[in-house]
Amino acid sequence: MKTLTLDVRAPADAMMDFSHAWKTGKPQKTARISFSTPELLWRVLTPKRWELLKALCGAGPISIREAARRVGRDVKAVHGDVTALLHAGVLDRIDDGKIVFPFDAVKVEFLLRAA
């Protein structure tokens, strides 16, 4: 199963992992997108976008119109959410213009600590 991990960590920590992979030539074991704060993660992954990701998990390449149909939403609104997810690196666009979420699962990791 191909899983995407979304996490919250300091940019320096994310860069350290990237630098290590670059220097060793060994790719990370899991696909990972990091956010600097939980607030940023939730700003990118709104409830509607999360619903969209659930509909796209394992679906393969589909049109935005088909994605809108699967979540029962307006095409224009879904287009806006798709654009945001493309900019965040969560979705990919392939040559024929279709979108793809190339993962079967999403894992979200962050730690809430006492102030």
Order of alpha helices (4+ residues) and beta strands (2+ residues): beta-alpha-beta-alpha-alpha-alpha-alpha-beta-beta-beta
